[in-house]
């Protein structure tokens, strides 16, 4: 379809305004030469070659704020970030439910500065990802040390300004999409100070791992027709259950990879409502006395 082909095409755009974005203080990406650029694809705005990490707050109306908060980590293979579909749109929807949301624009691996070279590198990465075994969440920590440092800094920043933002320091969760889900899992496992109160793993790899005794409640969602991770074992769910930690798992028949906040004619579109009902079940939509 011509319309679908047009959506698939990467179109360079100027960096959008990002009012309220706060630098996380983790410094510029070591050795970076390419500078941050943006493009549009699949009805979303993407950032790449991010060298300085930021956090953008989306705060709810104080009258409806519950005190809970969520760090939102977009995906993109650690080479790009789907800032709109898996970031801002998610944060706005959470804020509308009374949850303070913070979109993290974490530092990325360097990619070719020219669009043609970047497109080729992404095609090679995703075709290779579909063929090779997905890494266990615990095994990727060393490969994404800068990104984990950014996520840890995000937790510290929110807690340091909790009173200003009307956030309960003990009710800060994290939700990630694809690579952002990997970052969410690695942050949960690899850091001692982040300690998310709950986590969301949205179409990230669900391979086995050693679950800590104090692992937070986890919500996981993926489509069976996901070309990257849908045909692999979902042993992470079994591991969470074996550790007797709370877990909710949604396996959608269709949805592909990267459905995020897109409205599609598949049941995967319902993941956000299910996630909100889940955090409500865990008391995150209710104000503490």
C-alpha positions as CSV (number, residue, x, y, z in Angstrom):
1,X,0.0,0.0,0.0
2,X,1.4,3.5,-0.9
3,X,0.3,5.0,2.4
4,X,2.1,2.2,4.4
5,X,5.2,2.6,2.3
6,X,5.2,6.3,3.0
7,X,4.9,5.7,6.8
8,X,7.9,3.3,6.6
9,X,10.2,5.9,5.0
10,X,12.5,7.8,7.3
11,X,12.1,11.5,6.8
12,X,14.6,13.9,8.4
13,X,13.0,16.6,10.6
14,X,14.2,19.4,12.7
15,X,14.5,18.6,16.4
16,X,11.1,19.3,18.0
17,X,10.7,21.6,21.0
18,X,11.1,19.7,24.2
19,X,9.9,22.1,26.9
20,X,10.7,21.1,30.3
21,X,13.5,18.6,29.4
22,X,16.1,18.4,32.1
23,X,19.6,17.2,31.6
24,X,20.4,14.2,33.8
25,X,24.0,15.2,34.5
26,X,25.5,11.9,33.3
27,X,27.7,13.9,30.9
28,X,28.2,13.6,27.1
29,X,28.6,10.2,25.6
30,X,32.3,9.3,25.6
31,X,33.9,9.4,22.2
32,X,30.8,10.6,20.4
33,X,31.4,12.4,17.1
34,X,27.9,12.4,15.5
35,X,25.4,14.9,16.9
36,X,21.8,14.4,17.8
37,X,19.4,14.4,14.8
38,X,15.7,13.5,14.4
39,X,13.5,11.9,11.8
40,X,9.8,10.8,11.3
41,X,8.8,7.3,10.6
42,X,5.7,5.1,11.4
43,X,3.8,8.2,12.5
44,X,6.3,8.9,15.3
45,X,9.2,11.2,15.9
46,X,12.6,9.5,16.5
47,X,15.8,10.8,18.0
48,X,19.2,9.3,17.2
49,X,22.8,9.9,18.1
50,X,21.6,11.2,21.5
51,X,24.8,12.2,23.4
52,X,23.3,14.0,26.4
53,X,20.5,12.3,28.4
54,X,17.4,14.2,29.4
55,X,14.2,13.6,31.4
56,X,11.0,15.4,30.5
57,X,8.2,15.5,33.2
58,X,4.5,15.1,32.3
59,X,2.8,16.0,35.5
60,X,-0.9,15.4,36.3
61,X,-3.4,17.9,37.6
62,X,-2.6,18.2,41.3
63,X,-6.3,17.6,42.0
64,X,-6.2,14.1,40.5
65,X,-2.5,13.2,41.1
66,X,-2.1,9.9,43.0
67,X,1.5,10.4,44.0
68,X,2.7,7.5,41.9
69,X,5.2,8.1,39.1
70,X,6.6,6.2,36.1
71,X,9.8,6.6,34.1
72,X,9.0,5.9,30.4
73,X,11.8,4.4,28.3
74,X,11.2,4.4,24.5
75,X,12.8,1.7,22.4
76,X,14.8,1.7,19.2
77,X,17.6,-0.9,19.5
78,X,19.8,1.6,21.5
79,X,20.4,3.3,18.2
80,X,17.3,5.5,18.0
81,X,14.3,6.4,20.2
82,X,10.6,6.4,19.3
83,X,10.1,9.5,21.4
84,X,6.4,10.1,20.3
85,X,4.8,6.6,20.1
86,X,6.7,5.0,23.0
87,X,7.5,8.2,25.0
88,X,5.4,11.4,25.0
89,X,2.1,9.7,24.1
90,X,2.5,7.2,26.8
91,X,3.4,9.9,29.4
92,X,0.5,12.1,28.4
93,X,-1.9,9.1,28.8
94,X,-0.5,8.3,32.2
95,X,-0.7,11.9,33.4
96,X,-4.3,11.9,32.4
97,X,-4.8,9.0,34.8
98,X,-3.2,10.9,37.7
99,X,0.3,9.4,37.4
100,X,3.3,11.6,37.0
101,X,5.3,10.4,34.0
102,X,8.9,11.1,33.0
103,X,10.2,10.4,29.5
104,X,13.8,9.5,29.5
105,X,15.8,10.3,26.4
106,X,18.8,8.2,27.2
107,X,22.2,8.2,25.4
108,X,22.5,6.0,22.3
109,X,25.1,4.1,20.4
110,X,26.5,6.1,17.6
111,X,25.2,5.6,14.1
112,X,26.1,6.9,10.7
113,X,25.3,10.6,10.4
114,X,23.8,10.3,6.9
115,X,20.3,8.9,6.6
116,X,21.2,6.2,4.0
117,X,23.9,4.8,6.2
118,X,21.7,4.9,9.2
119,X,18.8,3.1,7.4
120,X,21.2,0.4,6.3
121,X,22.6,-0.1,9.8
122,X,19.1,-0.4,11.2
123,X,18.1,-3.0,8.6
124,X,21.2,-5.1,9.4
125,X,20.6,-4.8,13.1
126,X,17.0,-5.9,13.1
127,X,17.5,-8.7,10.5
128,X,20.3,-10.0,12.7
129,X,18.2,-9.6,15.9
130,X,15.5,-11.8,14.3
131,X,18.0,-14.6,13.7
132,X,20.1,-14.6,16.8
133,X,19.1,-15.6,20.3
134,X,17.7,-12.8,22.5
135,X,20.0,-11.9,25.4
136,X,18.8,-12.7,28.9
137,X,17.9,-9.4,30.7
138,X,20.7,-10.0,33.2
139,X,23.3,-10.4,30.4
140,X,23.0,-7.0,28.7
141,X,24.0,-4.8,31.7
142,X,27.6,-4.4,30.7
143,X,26.7,-3.6,27.1
144,X,24.5,-0.7,28.1
145,X,26.3,0.9,31.0
146,X,25.7,4.5,29.8
147,X,22.0,3.9,29.5
148,X,21.8,2.2,32.9
149,X,23.6,5.2,34.4
150,X,21.0,7.5,32.7
151,X,18.1,5.5,34.1
152,X,19.6,5.5,37.6
153,X,20.1,9.2,37.4
154,X,16.5,9.6,36.4
155,X,15.4,7.8,39.6
156,X,17.7,10.0,41.7
157,X,16.4,13.2,40.1
158,X,12.8,12.4,40.6
159,X,13.4,11.4,44.3
160,X,15.4,14.6,44.8
161,X,12.4,16.7,43.5
162,X,9.7,14.5,44.8
163,X,8.1,17.2,47.0
164,X,8.1,19.7,44.1
165,X,6.5,17.2,41.7
166,X,4.1,15.8,44.4
167,X,5.6,12.3,43.9
168,X,5.9,9.5,46.5
169,X,9.6,8.5,46.4
170,X,8.5,4.9,47.2
171,X,6.0,4.6,44.3
172,X,8.2,5.3,41.3
173,X,8.0,2.6,38.6
174,X,9.5,2.2,35.1
175,X,8.0,1.0,31.8
176,X,10.1,0.3,28.7
177,X,9.4,-0.7,25.1
178,X,11.7,-3.1,23.2
179,X,15.2,-1.8,24.0
180,X,13.6,0.4,26.6
181,X,12.2,-2.8,28.2
182,X,15.8,-4.2,28.2
183,X,16.9,-1.0,29.9
184,X,14.1,-1.4,32.4
185,X,15.0,-4.9,33.3
186,X,18.8,-4.1,33.5
187,X,18.1,-1.1,35.7
188,X,16.0,-3.3,38.0
189,X,18.7,-5.9,38.2
190,X,22.0,-4.0,37.9
191,X,21.5,-1.1,40.2
192,X,21.0,-0.9,44.0
193,X,19.6,2.7,44.1
194,X,17.0,2.6,41.4
195,X,14.6,0.2,43.1
196,X,11.5,0.7,40.9
197,X,8.2,0.0,42.8
198,X,6.8,-1.7,39.7
199,X,8.0,-2.4,36.1
200,X,6.5,-2.8,32.7
201,X,8.2,-4.9,30.0
202,X,6.4,-4.1,26.7
203,X,7.6,-6.3,23.8
204,X,11.1,-6.8,25.2
205,X,12.9,-10.1,25.3
206,X,11.5,-12.5,27.9
207,X,14.4,-14.8,28.3
208,X,15.3,-16.5,31.6
209,X,17.1,-14.7,34.5
210,X,17.7,-15.0,38.2
211,X,14.9,-13.1,40.0
212,X,15.9,-11.2,43.1
213,X,13.9,-12.0,46.2
214,X,12.7,-8.4,46.3
215,X,11.9,-8.1,42.6
216,X,9.1,-5.6,41.9
217,X,5.8,-6.5,40.4
218,X,6.1,-6.9,36.7
219,X,3.6,-6.3,33.8
220,X,4.7,-7.9,30.5
221,X,3.0,-7.6,27.1
222,X,4.0,-9.0,23.7
223,X,2.4,-10.0,20.4
224,X,2.7,-13.6,19.3
225,X,3.5,-12.3,15.8
226,X,6.3,-10.1,17.0
227,X,9.1,-10.8,14.5
228,X,11.9,-10.2,17.0
229,X,10.8,-11.8,20.3
230,X,7.5,-13.4,19.7
231,X,8.8,-16.9,18.8
232,X,11.1,-17.3,21.7
233,X,10.5,-18.8,25.1
234,X,8.8,-16.6,27.7
235,X,10.7,-18.1,30.6
236,X,11.1,-14.7,32.3
237,X,7.4,-15.1,33.3
238,X,8.0,-18.5,34.8
239,X,11.1,-17.2,36.6
240,X,9.0,-14.4,38.2
241,X,6.3,-16.9,39.3
242,X,8.9,-19.4,40.6
243,X,10.3,-16.6,42.7
244,X,6.8,-15.9,44.0
245,X,6.9,-12.3,42.8
246,X,3.8,-10.6,41.3
247,X,3.6,-10.8,37.5
248,X,0.9,-10.2,34.9
249,X,1.5,-11.4,31.3
250,X,-0.5,-10.5,28.1
251,X,0.3,-12.5,25.0
252,X,-1.6,-10.9,22.1
253,X,-2.4,-12.9,19.0
254,X,-1.4,-10.0,16.7
255,X,0.2,-6.6,16.9
256,X,3.7,-7.1,15.6
257,X,6.6,-5.2,17.1
258,X,6.5,-1.6,18.2
259,X,2.8,-1.2,18.5
260,X,3.1,1.2,21.4
261,X,0.3,3.8,21.5
262,X,-0.7,3.2,17.9
263,X,-4.4,2.5,17.5
264,X,-4.5,-0.8,15.5
265,X,-7.3,-3.2,14.7
266,X,-5.7,-5.8,17.0
267,X,-6.2,-6.5,20.7
268,X,-2.7,-5.4,21.4
269,X,-4.1,-1.9,21.4
270,X,-5.6,-2.7,24.7
271,X,-2.3,-3.1,26.5
272,X,-2.3,0.4,27.9
273,X,-5.8,0.1,29.5
274,X,-4.7,-3.3,31.0
275,X,-1.5,-1.7,32.4
276,X,-3.5,1.1,34.0
277,X,-5.9,-1.4,35.6
278,X,-2.9,-3.4,36.8
279,X,-1.2,-0.4,38.5
280,X,-4.6,0.5,39.9
281,X,-4.8,-3.0,41.4
282,X,-1.5,-2.3,43.0
283,X,-2.7,0.9,44.6
284,X,-0.9,3.3,42.3
285,X,-4.0,5.3,41.2
286,X,-5.0,6.0,44.8
287,X,-3.7,8.9,46.9
288,X,-2.1,7.9,50.2
289,X,-3.8,9.3,53.2
